[in-house]
Amino acid sequence: MKVLVSYYSDTGNTKKVADAIYDAIKESEKEICLAEEAPDLSDYDLIFCGFPVQSMGLPGKMENFVKGIPEGKNVAFFATHGSLRGGELAITAFFAALGLSKNLKVMGTFGSRGVVKQGIIDALLKKPEHRGWALEAQSAAGHPDAADLEDAKAFAAAMVTKARAK
Ligand SMILES: Cc1cc2nc3c(=O)[nH]c(=O)nc-3n(C[C@H](O)[C@H](O)[C@H](O)COP(=O)(O)O)c2cc1C
């Protein structure tokens, strides 16, 4: 079993979750890398794909990465977002990821809140297309926190167990 944790992160929140996921993968060969620096994907039995939710969707770099995953691979998505965990504004991005995964086997998804700098929130609150998530993001300070990273580790272990059983 060979596992790749690939991610994209602008301000470090998604990287924290990626590192926690990587740490939690036991008894498997594993690698971690930025999505744009990924090695040959055909070698892996499970590919984690992590990204910050941007404008309710995936950043372009992660979209391109997912499109390049060979058919039939097991994948697991994780994201950080300013909006509330489990909320519609965060889940929309997972729907976009699932839409790109018609030829892949999606094992699961995990979302964690991620802090957004106050200056950015203030600017985006003035833009109607961003106001919804920016309002929710005001309470994301301190995330991902220790509890989020513990949940990410549990998610990682569950995804490995599920991929092994396939
Ligand atoms: C340009 C921009 C757009 C964003 N759009 C959303 C969004 O639509 N929904 C949301 O919940 N968070 C949104 N966020 C917040 C980020 O998803 C969040 O801060 C994330 O944790 C950043 O991860 P990173 O540090 O790995 O880049 C946005 C942030 C930026 C800077």
The ligand as a Gaussian input file, in Angstrom:
#p B3LYP/6-31G(d) Opt

LIG

0 1
 C       -9.510000      34.641000      -2.246000
 C      -10.086000      33.766000      -1.153000
 C      -11.302000      33.142000      -1.371000
 C      -11.846000      32.332000      -0.363000
 N      -13.074000      31.758000      -0.586000
 C      -13.642000      31.040000       0.432000
 C      -14.948000      30.460000       0.254000
 O      -15.588000      30.566000      -0.788000
 N      -15.475000      29.765000       1.301000
 C      -14.817000      29.623000       2.484000
 O      -15.363000      28.983000       3.392000
 N      -13.565000      30.141000       2.690000
 C      -12.981000      30.833000       1.693000
 N      -11.711000      31.371000       1.866000
 C      -10.984000      31.108000       3.118000
 C       -9.951000      30.007000       2.936000
 O      -10.534000      28.848000       2.375000
 C       -9.344000      29.586000       4.313000
 O       -8.759000      30.674000       4.943000
 C       -8.344000      28.468000       4.149000
 O       -8.115000      27.863000       5.405000
 C       -7.013000      28.934000       3.590000
 O       -6.161000      27.819000       3.474000
 P       -4.595000      27.933000       3.170000
 O       -3.970000      28.637000       4.352000
 O       -4.149000      26.542000       3.046000
 O       -4.448000      28.712000       1.910000
 C      -11.142000      32.157000       0.875000
 C       -9.918000      32.792000       1.071000
 C       -9.392000      33.592000       0.095000
 C       -8.070000      34.285000       0.363000

